[in-house]
Amino acid sequence: MTSTPPNVIQVTSLKCAYEDAVILKDVDFSVRKGEVFVILGGSGCGKSTLLKHLIGLYPPANGTILISGRDIAHATEREHVEILKNIGVMYQSGALFGSMSLLENVRLPLEEHTDLDVHAMNLIAHMKLSLVGLGDYIKHYPSEISGGMQKRAAIARAMALDPKILFLDEPSAGLDPITSAELDALIRRLAESLGITCVIVSHELASIFAIADRVIMLDRETRGIIADGDPKTLRESHPNAKVREFFNRGQLDRGAPAIKETRTT
């Protein structure tokens, strides 16, 4: 009998606010080890705000966020550094430094958080770039590669320290369908081969059905979670019509039958 993987993220009674403006309240959810977990919802529902709280950029107005059992919001400076070493973040724009080669970009976290010599750091950076299919582009600069390749390089940098949890902010945003599907396949492959827990913010339905084990849907009106589960099940049988309409919105616009989810291995 297979046991349920432990939770690596536990969010309890979370309230996110900017001064007097409450964005999210009474948010509770957990993420299991090795899970590909997607945060979704309409514009302005608080997806990016929640992500920024999860990685410790913003402190919660109330509630707790445990990362591998450690409270990231109330950690000491040393504890916070240790938590950050175990997570990797890929921002929506990629956030690569234009004046650095891809190798130098990926090497940067190693320079900040390890005592390795340059040869060892270069070797690791090259390995991470090879892992995302960019082993032949180590000397290229971000401006010399495509948007999809920039996203891959950003993922390589996020994995530089061998994180247990990878946070990805809109990884498919701005990409054409073919490039987006290739990136989805890469994320799924990394999650399955390396056992990394992935937390992804996305509104792209094709990507959601391709990679997600489980999703939570945020709602702007209630300022909380209105759905939690397998995206296919939520699409077909969730009692809230708003949830069903969200997952079928592309087909409703085109008058086409509901999409079939594809899981790339």
Buried (B, 14 or more C-beta within 10 A) or exposed (E): EEEEEEBBBBBBEBBBBEEEEBBBBBBBBBBBBBBBBBBBBBEEBBBBBBBBBBBBEBEBBEBBBBBBEBBBBEBEEEEBEBBBBBBBBBBBBBBBEEEBBBBBBBBBBBBEBBEBEEEEBBEBBBBBBBBBEBBEBBEBBBEEBEBBBBBBBBBBBBBBBEBBBBBBBBBBBBBEEEBBBBBBBBBBBBBEEBEBBBBBBBBBBBBBBBBBBBBBBBBBEEBBBBBBBEBBEBBEEBEEEBBBEBBBEBBEEEEEEBBEBEEEE
